[in-house]
Amino acid sequence: MLSARAADARPYACGMATNTAAPRRRQRQAETRLGLVRRARRINRILAETYPEAHCELDFGNPLELLVATILSAQCTDKRVNMVTPVLFAKYRTAADYAGADRAELEEIIKSTGFFRAKANSIIGMAQALCERHKGEVPGKLADLVKLPGVGRKTANVVLGNAFDVPGITVDTHFQRLTRRFGWTTETDPVKIEHEVGELIPKSEWTMLSHRLIWHGRRICHARKPACGVCPLAALCPSYGTGPTDADEARKLVRPGPFS
């Protein structure tokens, strides 16, 4: 769902021409730290209005299911993972079930998600660690989660934010691309991006910000050809013009979803 703002996109910097014949990229004016914080928070507010239904697009019923689904989502679409997990979750209900899984059977179920042997190793190793260290329960702390096999900060923050309501920033490829386009960071390291963005946005908004950026990246701000001409953030984005600015042309690029 796109907000009415998308129909009236305006360039970001004051004094810039509003015609579509302007240079492909804007020349950014110097921005103060306070200006950056205010712009970042305004972008977050507009995204909240544009995607009020934003949520994790992986299907899950408990923290263990989300942890497994997130491991499977590496280099795979959420839609494909959601096609696999009903069978997987019906067969393996506890950490002990995964820890004692027949590897060949597990690999066969998750094969279509890609890299299935490595993912099976991660799932079995993660489950064994849960049984050995946490009595089979998924811990609700970042420090404990990242010590599990196959679980990095990205996966841990997905689980914390969506299964435990602990604010976390999920730096996936969409999040990295958009935060650089917005001029929020110039970093390429996910941990550095997480910390820099965390300083711009209130902690209580971190989980929802992650969802909103992922939704926007999937629907409008694509990697190769973003739909700049219908983007609700055009007036605030220093990368406006990376994609077509003509509304009719840009509208053809919008992917409405859902992606789950």
Number of C-alpha atoms within 10 A of each C-alpha: 13 19 16 12 17 19 14 13 21 22 21 19 15 8 7 12 12 11 11 14 10 12 12 14 12 17 11 12 10 8 11 9 10 10 11 16 17 14 19 20 17 15 21 20 14 16 23 18 17 21 18 14 12 19 15 20 17 19 18 20 9 13 18 22 23 22 23 28 24 22 23 29 20 16 10 15 15 21 16 18 24 19 15 18 22 12 12 17 17 8 14 17 12 15 24 19 15 23 20 12 18 12 14 10 11 21 20 12 16 22 16 15 22 16 15 17 16 12 22 27 16 19 26 24 17 25 28 22 21 23 17 11 14 13 13 18 16 25 20 17 14 17 11 15 23 16 14 21 17 19 20 14 20 20 24 26 26 25 31 25 20 19 19 15 13 18 21 26 27 29 25 15 12 19 24 23 19 21 20 16 17 19 16 18 18 14 14 11 10 17 14 14 21 22 12 16 19 15 10 17 17 12 14 12 15 21 22 23 27 26 23 26 27 25 26 25 20 19 21 23 26 19 14 8 14 23 28 29 27 29 28 25 25 23 18 18 24 21 21 27 23 19 21 20 24 16 18 12 15 19 19 10 20 20 16 13 10 11 14 14
